[in-house]
């Protein structure tokens, strides 16, 4: 089969790789019909991967059809159209049984529980994908949810919802979303779905601010977003959702909220020594939340909200490209070219 692989910094290969084999009696092989490129894939592309080495398959966002199913994968059959959550658990421990796969007791390292971050689980930007423990790591898709929405539901939408939920958004809150890529755009939608009265959007790229405005957000058009947020919201927001993971944007989130504000960081930070301004946090009595989303625990609500039209995950998709042009797709996404937000790849072209 064909798959995208990491060859080195800014080098993505389109290679012939071995077909996957059934990963146990409760596993499945999925024929991938659509695969997405996520912002966290850019860490790998830029040479700052989560594990050393090269040659492994990349990507963790996929939808498809079951091509092979193990005899113990109860509840699924060949031909079922499915969504593959980006995170994979053991489906046996206490946490995974509750959908909290980020805390899987049998996969202690997060990189072992996500496709395409190293050698533990093969990448989803491929024609076929091996899914371990299918009953806990696959969801059957209703016909009402198309592939574009489903791709966003594999990771971006649940991560955004998780960040908004942990920030405890309540009706009437003022919310600032920092970083308006696919996760940030879904955070805008999530905030409104939870009852936010106003949502401000912060991003350096004008096209992304404009896209957030189409979803109802008020774009912050200022070289000094900290002051602009305070002016627009009379001192600050109740909630800031940070969807970048950079030191500067996390610091902005902490300064953007009013006293007793809630900061929720869902951007992927790779800084083990982030300099928290403890006096600021203490004086403002800040709540600070950060973590990795367990996709499976968020999906039941999101599938219902999407089917009801309360959330529109497909709106984050801006480009469709053949997987054979994967290197160009990664370059476009990394350079934020052509108004790109979300790229969906066709593994069969």
KAKADA-V890450 format. One line per field, one symbol per residue. burial: b if it has 16 or more other C-alpha atoms within 10 Angstrom, else e. A space follows every 10 residues. Layout:
burial=???
//
This chain:
burial=ebbbbbbbeb bbbbeeeeeb ebbbebbbbb bbbbbbbbbb bbbbbebebb eeebebbbbb bbbbbbbbbb eebeebbeeb bbbbbbbbbb bebebbeebb bbbbebbeeb bbbbbbbbbe bbbbbbbbbb bbbbbbbbbb beeebebbbb bbbbbbbbbb bbbbbbbbbb eebbbbbbbb bbbbbbbbbb bbbbebebbb bbbeeebbbb bbbebbbbbb eeeebbebbb eebeebbbbb bbbbbbeebb bbbbbbbbbb bbbbbbbbbe eeeeeeeeee beebebbbeb ebbbbbbbbe ebbeebeeee bbbbbbbeeb eebbbbbebb bbbbeeeebb bbbbbbbee
//
